[in-house]
Amino acid sequence: MSQPQTSFDQLPRYVRVRSEPDATFVEFDFAIGYPDLFVELVLPRAAFASFCEQNRVQHMDAAMAEAIDADMEKWRYGESRGQPA
């Protein structure tokens, strides 16, 4: 049996804002399907709001962002910092 395929349009989209709340431009990470595989983008505030609406994004919460950061650190350094070798 084959498993049903999820179409590209059905994949979840994730946003993680990196800029300060009052910044003129919004710096953010954008991912489709996998929150740990993202591109870094910059848009004016109004364009960012439109982008989020058109892509039906999910804003990453603190726990999701922390898990992604820990995984990236593990790949960069071979282990999470603060953990014994």
Biopython code that builds the backbone (N, CA, C, O; Angstrom):
import numpy as np
from Bio.PDB.StructureBuilder import StructureBuilder

atoms = [
    (1, "MET", "N", (0.825, -1.189, 0.000)),
    (1, "MET", "CA", (0.000, 0.000, 0.000)),
    (1, "MET", "C", (0.869, 1.253, 0.000)),
    (1, "MET", "O", (1.929, 1.291, 0.626)),
    (2, "SER", "N", (0.419, 2.240, -0.688)),
    (2, "SER", "CA", (1.159, 3.501, -0.685)),
    (2, "SER", "C", (0.475, 4.475, 0.266)),
    (2, "SER", "O", (-0.742, 4.457, 0.444)),
    (3, "GLN", "N", (1.296, 5.320, 0.864)),
    (3, "GLN", "CA", (0.762, 6.312, 1.792)),
    (3, "GLN", "C", (0.353, 7.548, 1.006)),
    (3, "GLN", "O", (1.003, 7.903, 0.024)),
    (4, "PRO", "N", (-0.733, 8.214, 1.436)),
    (4, "PRO", "CA", (-1.167, 9.405, 0.702)),
    (4, "PRO", "C", (-0.100, 10.500, 0.783)),
    (4, "PRO", "O", (0.505, 10.724, 1.831)),
    (5, "GLN", "N", (0.114, 11.167, -0.336)),
    (5, "GLN", "CA", (1.091, 12.243, -0.415)),
    (5, "GLN", "C", (0.428, 13.564, -0.017)),
    (5, "GLN", "O", (-0.718, 13.829, -0.382)),
    (6, "THR", "N", (1.157, 14.381, 0.728)),
    (6, "THR", "CA", (0.685, 15.711, 1.063)),
    (6, "THR", "C", (1.167, 16.646, -0.037)),
    (6, "THR", "O", (2.351, 16.669, -0.373)),
    (7, "SER", "N", (0.240, 17.413, -0.592)),
    (7, "SER", "CA", (0.647, 18.335, -1.650)),
    (7, "SER", "C", (1.423, 19.493, -1.037)),
    (7, "SER", "O", (1.312, 19.785, 0.154)),
    (8, "PHE", "N", (2.208, 20.139, -1.882)),
    (8, "PHE", "CA", (3.028, 21.256, -1.429)),
    (8, "PHE", "C", (2.169, 22.335, -0.775)),
    (8, "PHE", "O", (2.564, 22.907, 0.241)),
    (9, "ASP", "N", (1.010, 22.616, -1.339)),
    (9, "ASP", "CA", (0.128, 23.656, -0.799)),
    (9, "ASP", "C", (-0.415, 23.311, 0.581)),
    (9, "ASP", "O", (-0.827, 24.204, 1.321)),
    (10, "GLN", "N", (-0.421, 22.039, 0.935)),
    (10, "GLN", "CA", (-0.950, 21.609, 2.225)),
    (10, "GLN", "C", (0.108, 21.566, 3.321)),
    (10, "GLN", "O", (-0.228, 21.401, 4.493)),
    (11, "LEU", "N", (1.374, 21.712, 2.959)),
    (11, "LEU", "CA", (2.432, 21.673, 3.970)),
    (11, "LEU", "C", (2.333, 22.884, 4.886)),
    (11, "LEU", "O", (2.040, 23.986, 4.422)),
    (12, "PRO", "N", (2.574, 22.695, 6.185)),
    (12, "PRO", "CA", (2.524, 23.837, 7.096)),
    (12, "PRO", "C", (3.672, 24.805, 6.829)),
    (12, "PRO", "O", (4.756, 24.406, 6.403)),
    (13, "ARG", "N", (3.414, 26.070, 7.085)),
    (13, "ARG", "CA", (4.425, 27.119, 6.912)),
    (13, "ARG", "C", (4.673, 27.766, 8.260)),
    (13, "ARG", "O", (3.738, 28.057, 9.007)),
    (14, "TYR", "N", (5.938, 27.988, 8.561)),
    (14, "TYR", "CA", (6.339, 28.492, 9.873)),
    (14, "TYR", "C", (7.098, 29.806, 9.735)),
    (14, "TYR", "O", (7.847, 30.013, 8.780)),
    (15, "VAL", "N", (6.888, 30.689, 10.708)),
    (15, "VAL", "CA", (7.597, 31.961, 10.770)),
    (15, "VAL", "C", (8.162, 32.121, 12.175)),
    (15, "VAL", "O", (7.502, 31.832, 13.174)),
    (16, "ARG", "N", (9.405, 32.592, 12.219)),
    (16, "ARG", "CA", (10.046, 32.928, 13.488)),
    (16, "ARG", "C", (10.631, 34.329, 13.342)),
    (16, "ARG", "O", (11.591, 34.534, 12.598)),
    (17, "VAL", "N", (10.053, 35.284, 14.049)),
    (17, "VAL", "CA", (10.497, 36.675, 13.959)),
    (17, "VAL", "C", (11.774, 36.841, 14.766)),
    (17, "VAL", "O", (11.862, 36.406, 15.914)),
    (18, "ARG", "N", (12.762, 37.476, 14.146)),
    (18, "ARG", "CA", (14.062, 37.698, 14.786)),
    (18, "ARG", "C", (14.282, 39.160, 15.163)),
    (18, "ARG", "O", (15.134, 39.448, 16.004)),
    (19, "SER", "N", (13.545, 40.081, 14.571)),
    (19, "SER", "CA", (13.765, 41.510, 14.807)),
    (19, "SER", "C", (13.017, 41.988, 16.053)),
    (19, "SER", "O", (12.170, 41.286, 16.606)),
    (20, "GLU", "N", (13.360, 43.198, 16.471)),
    (20, "GLU", "CA", (12.700, 43.820, 17.619)),
    (20, "GLU", "C", (11.258, 44.184, 17.246)),
    (20, "GLU", "O", (10.981, 44.451, 16.076)),
    (21, "PRO", "N", (10.339, 44.199, 18.211)),
    (21, "PRO", "CA", (8.932, 44.479, 17.908)),
    (21, "PRO", "C", (8.678, 45.837, 17.238)),
    (21, "PRO", "O", (7.734, 45.966, 16.459)),
    (22, "ASP", "N", (9.497, 46.838, 17.526)),
    (22, "ASP", "CA", (9.256, 48.174, 16.962)),
    (22, "ASP", "C", (10.133, 48.468, 15.739)),
    (22, "ASP", "O", (10.192, 49.617, 15.301)),
    (23, "ALA", "N", (10.804, 47.481, 15.187)),
    (23, "ALA", "CA", (11.685, 47.687, 14.033)),
    (23, "ALA", "C", (10.867, 48.028, 12.790)),
    (23, "ALA", "O", (9.740, 47.560, 12.627)),
    (24, "THR", "N", (11.447, 48.847, 11.918)),
    (24, "THR", "CA", (10.789, 49.220, 10.667)),
    (24, "THR", "C", (10.648, 48.014, 9.758)),
    (24, "THR", "O", (9.608, 47.827, 9.128)),
    (25, "PHE", "N", (11.686, 47.198, 9.686)),
    (25, "PHE", "CA", (11.674, 45.987, 8.871)),
    (25, "PHE", "C", (11.601, 44.765, 9.780)),
    (25, "PHE", "O", (12.197, 44.744, 10.857)),
    (26, "VAL", "N", (10.872, 43.758, 9.339)),
    (26, "VAL", "CA", (10.744, 42.516, 10.096)),
    (26, "VAL", "C", (11.749, 41.511, 9.533)),
    (26, "VAL", "O", (11.677, 41.136, 8.362)),
    (27, "GLU", "N", (12.672, 41.087, 10.367)),
    (27, "GLU", "CA", (13.616, 40.026, 10.010)),
    (27, "GLU", "C", (13.027, 38.726, 10.547)),
    (27, "GLU", "O", (12.659, 38.636, 11.719)),
    (28, "PHE", "N", (12.942, 37.719, 9.675)),
    (28, "PHE", "CA", (12.299, 36.481, 10.113)),
    (28, "PHE", "C", (12.819, 35.271, 9.352)),
    (28, "PHE", "O", (13.390, 35.384, 8.267)),
    (29, "ASP", "N", (12.602, 34.112, 9.959)),
    (29, "ASP", "CA", (12.894, 32.832, 9.329)),
    (29, "ASP", "C", (11.577, 32.300, 8.783)),
    (29, "ASP", "O", (10.538, 32.412, 9.433)),
    (30, "PHE", "N", (11.622, 31.724, 7.595)),
    (30, "PHE", "CA", (10.425, 31.168, 6.972)),
    (30, "PHE", "C", (10.720, 29.741, 6.543)),
    (30, "PHE", "O", (11.714, 29.476, 5.868)),
    (31, "ALA", "N", (9.845, 28.823, 6.941)),
    (31, "ALA", "CA", (10.028, 27.410, 6.622)),
    (31, "ALA", "C", (8.734, 26.820, 6.070)),
    (31, "ALA", "O", (7.639, 27.224, 6.460)),
    (32, "ILE", "N", (8.874, 25.871, 5.170)),
    (32, "ILE", "CA", (7.726, 25.149, 4.624)),
    (32, "ILE", "C", (7.925, 23.672, 4.921)),
    (32, "ILE", "O", (8.898, 23.060, 4.479)),
    (33, "GLY", "N", (6.999, 23.115, 5.667)),
    (33, "GLY", "CA", (7.031, 21.677, 5.949)),
    (33, "GLY", "C", (7.869, 21.282, 7.145)),
    (33, "GLY", "O", (7.412, 20.534, 8.009)),
    (34, "TYR", "N", (9.082, 21.775, 7.201)),
    (34, "TYR", "CA", (10.007, 21.417, 8.272)),
    (34, "TYR", "C", (10.526, 22.706, 8.911)),
    (34, "TYR", "O", (11.255, 23.452, 8.258)),
    (35, "PRO", "N", (10.176, 22.989, 10.164)),
    (35, "PRO", "CA", (10.567, 24.262, 10.767)),
    (35, "PRO", "C", (12.071, 24.448, 10.930)),
    (35, "PRO", "O", (12.530, 25.577, 11.105)),
    (36, "ASP", "N", (12.850, 23.365, 10.876)),
    (36, "ASP", "CA", (14.299, 23.488, 11.042)),
    (36, "ASP", "C", (15.032, 23.701, 9.722)),
    (36, "ASP", "O", (16.258, 23.811, 9.717)),
    (37, "LEU", "N", (14.319, 23.760, 8.614)),
    (37, "LEU", "CA", (14.902, 24.033, 7.298)),
    (37, "LEU", "C", (14.258, 25.323, 6.793)),
    (37, "LEU", "O", (13.154, 25.305, 6.250)),
    (38, "PHE", "N", (14.956, 26.436, 6.976)),
    (38, "PHE", "CA", (14.333, 27.744, 6.739)),
    (38, "PHE", "C", (15.246, 28.671, 5.950)),
    (38, "PHE", "O", (16.444, 28.427, 5.801)),
    (39, "VAL", "N", (14.642, 29.740, 5.452)),
    (39, "VAL", "CA", (15.382, 30.829, 4.818)),
    (39, "VAL", "C", (15.176, 32.070, 5.672)),
    (39, "VAL", "O", (14.151, 32.217, 6.338)),
    (40, "GLU", "N", (16.155, 32.954, 5.645)),
    (40, "GLU", "CA", (16.054, 34.210, 6.380)),
    (40, "GLU", "C", (15.570, 35.284, 5.422)),
    (40, "GLU", "O", (16.127, 35.451, 4.337)),
    (41, "LEU", "N", (14.533, 36.013, 5.820)),
    (41, "LEU", "CA", (13.938, 37.041, 4.975)),
    (41, "LEU", "C", (13.786, 38.343, 5.752)),
    (41, "LEU", "O", (13.792, 38.359, 6.983)),
    (42, "VAL", "N", (13.648, 39.439, 4.999)),
    (42, "VAL", "CA", (13.406, 40.767, 5.585)),
    (42, "VAL", "C", (12.334, 41.443, 4.744)),
    (42, "VAL", "O", (12.444, 41.498, 3.519)),
    (43, "LEU", "N", (11.294, 41.960, 5.402)),
    (43, "LEU", "CA", (10.220, 42.673, 4.722)),
    (43, "LEU", "C", (9.788, 43.880, 5.545)),
    (43, "LEU", "O", (9.933, 43.881, 6.767)),
    (44, "PRO", "N", (9.256, 44.910, 4.885)),
    (44, "PRO", "CA", (8.620, 45.988, 5.644)),
    (44, "PRO", "C", (7.437, 45.412, 6.430)),
    (44, "PRO", "O", (6.862, 44.398, 6.035)),
    (45, "ARG", "N", (7.086, 46.046, 7.518)),
    (45, "ARG", "CA", (6.061, 45.527, 8.429)),
    (45, "ARG", "C", (4.747, 45.182, 7.710)),
    (45, "ARG", "O", (4.195, 44.105, 7.934)),
    (46, "ALA", "N", (4.242, 46.070, 6.860)),
    (46, "ALA", "CA", (2.972, 45.821, 6.159)),
    (46, "ALA", "C", (3.093, 44.627, 5.209)),
    (46, "ALA", "O", (2.175, 43.811, 5.122)),
    (47, "ALA", "N", (4.204, 44.521, 4.509)),
    (47, "ALA", "CA", (4.422, 43.400, 3.593)),
    (47, "ALA", "C", (4.523, 42.084, 4.366)),
    (47, "ALA", "O", (4.054, 41.047, 3.897)),
    (48, "PHE", "N", (5.136, 42.130, 5.550)),
    (48, "PHE", "CA", (5.245, 40.937, 6.387)),
    (48, "PHE", "C", (3.857, 40.446, 6.800)),
    (48, "PHE", "O", (3.581, 39.247, 6.750)),
    (49, "ALA", "N", (2.992, 41.364, 7.203)),
    (49, "ALA", "CA", (1.630, 40.988, 7.603)),
    (49, "ALA", "C", (0.897, 40.332, 6.439)),
    (49, "ALA", "O", (0.210, 39.328, 6.625)),
    (50, "SER", "N", (1.038, 40.891, 5.244)),
    (50, "SER", "CA", (0.411, 40.327, 4.056)),
    (50, "SER", "C", (0.995, 38.952, 3.730)),
    (50, "SER", "O", (0.260, 38.022, 3.398)),
    (51, "PHE", "N", (2.314, 38.830, 3.825)),
    (51, "PHE", "CA", (3.013, 37.569, 3.578)),
    (51, "PHE", "C", (2.478, 36.478, 4.505)),
    (51, "PHE", "O", (2.187, 35.369, 4.058)),
    (52, "CYS", "N", (2.349, 36.791, 5.785)),
    (52, "CYS", "CA", (1.862, 35.818, 6.772)),
    (52, "CYS", "C", (0.430, 35.392, 6.463)),
    (52, "CYS", "O", (0.086, 34.216, 6.579)),
    (53, "GLU", "N", (-0.397, 36.351, 6.073)),
    (53, "GLU", "CA", (-1.788, 36.052, 5.759)),
    (53, "GLU", "C", (-1.888, 35.174, 4.516)),
    (53, "GLU", "O", (-2.619, 34.183, 4.511)),
    (54, "GLN", "N", (-1.159, 35.531, 3.468)),
    (54, "GLN", "CA", (-1.229, 34.774, 2.219)),
    (54, "GLN", "C", (-0.689, 33.354, 2.374)),
    (54, "GLN", "O", (-1.171, 32.435, 1.712)),
    (55, "ASN", "N", (0.299, 33.167, 3.238)),
    (55, "ASN", "CA", (0.903, 31.847, 3.438)),
    (55, "ASN", "C", (0.295, 31.065, 4.591)),
    (55, "ASN", "O", (0.691, 29.928, 4.847)),
    (56, "ARG", "N", (-0.662, 31.665, 5.286)),
    (56, "ARG", "CA", (-1.319, 31.008, 6.424)),
    (56, "ARG", "C", (-0.274, 30.408, 7.370)),
    (56, "ARG", "O", (-0.316, 29.220, 7.691)),
    (57, "VAL", "N", (0.658, 31.251, 7.805)),
    (57, "VAL", "CA", (1.790, 30.779, 8.606)),
    (57, "VAL", "C", (1.395, 30.467, 10.037)),
    (57, "VAL", "O", (0.398, 30.964, 10.561)),
    (58, "GLN", "N", (2.212, 29.628, 10.642)),
    (58, "GLN", "CA", (2.142, 29.359, 12.077)),
    (58, "GLN", "C", (3.362, 30.039, 12.690)),
    (58, "GLN", "O", (4.491, 29.785, 12.271)),
    (59, "HIS", "N", (3.139, 30.892, 13.669)),
    (59, "HIS", "CA", (4.270, 31.527, 14.338)),
    (59, "HIS", "C", (4.860, 30.528, 15.324)),
    (59, "HIS", "O", (4.144, 29.927, 16.124)),
    (60, "MET", "N", (6.178, 30.362, 15.252)),
    (60, "MET", "CA", (6.845, 29.426, 16.157)),
    (60, "MET", "C", (6.749, 29.942, 17.587)),
    (60, "MET", "O", (6.946, 31.129, 17.845)),
    (61, "ASP", "N", (6.446, 29.043, 18.505)),
    (61, "ASP", "CA", (6.452, 29.420, 19.913)),
    (61, "ASP", "C", (7.864, 29.240, 20.469)),
    (61, "ASP", "O", (8.752, 28.736, 19.782)),
    (62, "ALA", "N", (8.057, 29.651, 21.702)),
    (62, "ALA", "CA", (9.389, 29.616, 22.317)),
    (62, "ALA", "C", (9.941, 28.191, 22.395)),
    (62, "ALA", "O", (11.135, 27.981, 22.180)),
    (63, "ALA", "N", (9.097, 27.223, 22.696)),
    (63, "ALA", "CA", (9.557, 25.835, 22.815)),
    (63, "ALA", "C", (10.039, 25.296, 21.468)),
    (63, "ALA", "O", (11.064, 24.618, 21.405)),
    (64, "MET", "N", (9.314, 25.591, 20.398)),
    (64, "MET", "CA", (9.717, 25.132, 19.073)),
    (64, "MET", "C", (11.030, 25.796, 18.653)),
    (64, "MET", "O", (11.920, 25.130, 18.123)),
    (65, "ALA", "N", (11.154, 27.101, 18.888)),
    (65, "ALA", "CA", (12.379, 27.825, 18.533)),
    (65, "ALA", "C", (13.570, 27.296, 19.328)),
    (65, "ALA", "O", (14.665, 27.158, 18.783)),
    (66, "GLU", "N", (13.366, 27.004, 20.598)),
    (66, "GLU", "CA", (14.447, 26.483, 21.443)),
    (66, "GLU", "C", (14.905, 25.105, 20.961)),
    (66, "GLU", "O", (16.102, 24.818, 20.945)),
    (67, "ALA", "N", (13.958, 24.257, 20.570)),
    (67, "ALA", "CA", (14.310, 22.925, 20.065)),
    (67, "ALA", "C", (15.107, 23.028, 18.769)),
    (67, "ALA", "O", (16.057, 22.271, 18.567)),
    (68, "ILE", "N", (14.738, 23.942, 17.899)),
    (68, "ILE", "CA", (15.463, 24.136, 16.639)),
    (68, "ILE", "C", (16.869, 24.650, 16.920)),
    (68, "ILE", "O", (17.834, 24.172, 16.324)),
    (69, "ASP", "N", (16.992, 25.623, 17.826)),
    (69, "ASP", "CA", (18.311, 26.159, 18.182)),
    (69, "ASP", "C", (19.212, 25.072, 18.764)),
    (69, "ASP", "O", (20.395, 25.003, 18.432)),
    (70, "ALA", "N", (18.661, 24.229, 19.623)),
    (70, "ALA", "CA", (19.446, 23.154, 20.237)),
    (70, "ALA", "C", (19.911, 22.157, 19.178)),
    (70, "ALA", "O", (21.047, 21.686, 19.224)),
    (71, "ASP", "N", (19.042, 21.837, 18.231)),
    (71, "ASP", "CA", (19.414, 20.907, 17.173)),
    (71, "ASP", "C", (20.489, 21.511, 16.271)),
    (71, "ASP", "O", (21.420, 20.812, 15.870)),
    (72, "MET", "N", (20.373, 22.798, 15.947)),
    (72, "MET", "CA", (21.382, 23.457, 15.119)),
    (72, "MET", "C", (22.730, 23.484, 15.836)),
    (72, "MET", "O", (23.777, 23.292, 15.218)),
    (73, "GLU", "N", (22.693, 23.723, 17.131)),
    (73, "GLU", "CA", (23.931, 23.757, 17.912)),
    (73, "GLU", "C", (24.579, 22.374, 17.955)),
    (73, "GLU", "O", (25.801, 22.245, 17.875)),
    (74, "LYS", "N", (23.750, 21.352, 18.082)),
    (74, "LYS", "CA", (24.263, 19.981, 18.102)),
    (74, "LYS", "C", (24.986, 19.669, 16.789)),
    (74, "LYS", "O", (26.064, 19.075, 16.807)),
    (75, "TRP", "N", (24.416, 20.058, 15.666)),
    (75, "TRP", "CA", (25.038, 19.803, 14.376)),
    (75, "TRP", "C", (26.300, 20.636, 14.188)),
    (75, "TRP", "O", (27.257, 20.183, 13.560)),
    (76, "ARG", "N", (26.306, 21.848, 14.728)),
    (76, "ARG", "CA", (27.473, 22.729, 14.559)),
    (76, "ARG", "C", (28.636, 22.274, 15.445)),
    (76, "ARG", "O", (29.782, 22.256, 14.998)),
    (77, "TYR", "N", (28.352, 21.912, 16.686)),
    (77, "TYR", "CA", (29.420, 21.618, 17.647)),
    (77, "TYR", "C", (29.539, 20.141, 18.005)),
    (77, "TYR", "O", (30.466, 19.761, 18.720)),
    (78, "GLY", "N", (28.636, 19.310, 17.534)),
    (78, "GLY", "CA", (28.714, 17.891, 17.811)),
    (78, "GLY", "C", (27.982, 17.479, 19.072)),
    (78, "GLY", "O", (27.822, 16.284, 19.322)),
    (79, "GLU", "N", (27.539, 18.420, 19.863)),
    (79, "GLU", "CA", (26.766, 18.145, 21.072)),
    (79, "GLU", "C", (26.179, 19.453, 21.548)),
    (79, "GLU", "O", (26.648, 20.528, 21.174)),
    (80, "SER", "N", (25.164, 19.362, 22.366)),
    (80, "SER", "CA", (24.584, 20.575, 22.938)),
    (80, "SER", "C", (25.510, 21.115, 23.997)),
    (80, "SER", "O", (26.062, 20.351, 24.789)),
    (81, "ARG", "N", (25.688, 22.416, 24.024)),
    (81, "ARG", "CA", (26.515, 23.030, 25.054)),
    (81, "ARG", "C", (25.870, 22.847, 26.410)),
    (81, "ARG", "O", (24.644, 22.821, 26.520)),
    (82, "GLY", "N", (26.654, 22.725, 27.403)),
    (82, "GLY", "CA", (26.141, 22.573, 28.754)),
    (82, "GLY", "C", (25.895, 21.118, 29.127)),
    (82, "GLY", "O", (25.619, 20.814, 30.288)),
    (83, "GLN", "N", (25.993, 20.210, 28.147)),
    (83, "GLN", "CA", (25.827, 18.801, 28.444)),
    (83, "GLN", "C", (27.196, 18.144, 28.481)),
    (83, "GLN", "O", (28.072, 18.499, 27.692)),
    (84, "PRO", "N", (27.396, 17.187, 29.388)),
    (84, "PRO", "CA", (28.691, 16.503, 29.458)),
    (84, "PRO", "C", (28.977, 15.721, 28.181)),
    (84, "PRO", "O", (28.067, 15.223, 27.517)),
    (85, "ALA", "N", (30.239, 15.629, 27.863)),
    (85, "ALA", "CA", (30.646, 14.908, 26.642)),
    (85, "ALA", "C", (30.578, 13.424, 26.816)),
    (85, "ALA", "O", (30.887, 12.679, 25.886)),
]
sb = StructureBuilder()
sb.init_structure("model")
sb.init_model(0)
sb.init_chain("A")
sb.init_seg("    ")
for serial, (resi, resn, name, xyz) in enumerate(atoms, 1):
    if name == "N":
        sb.init_residue(resn, " ", resi, " ")
    sb.init_atom(name, np.array(xyz, "f"), 0.0, 1.0, " ", f" {name:<3s}", serial, name[0])
structure = sb.get_structure()
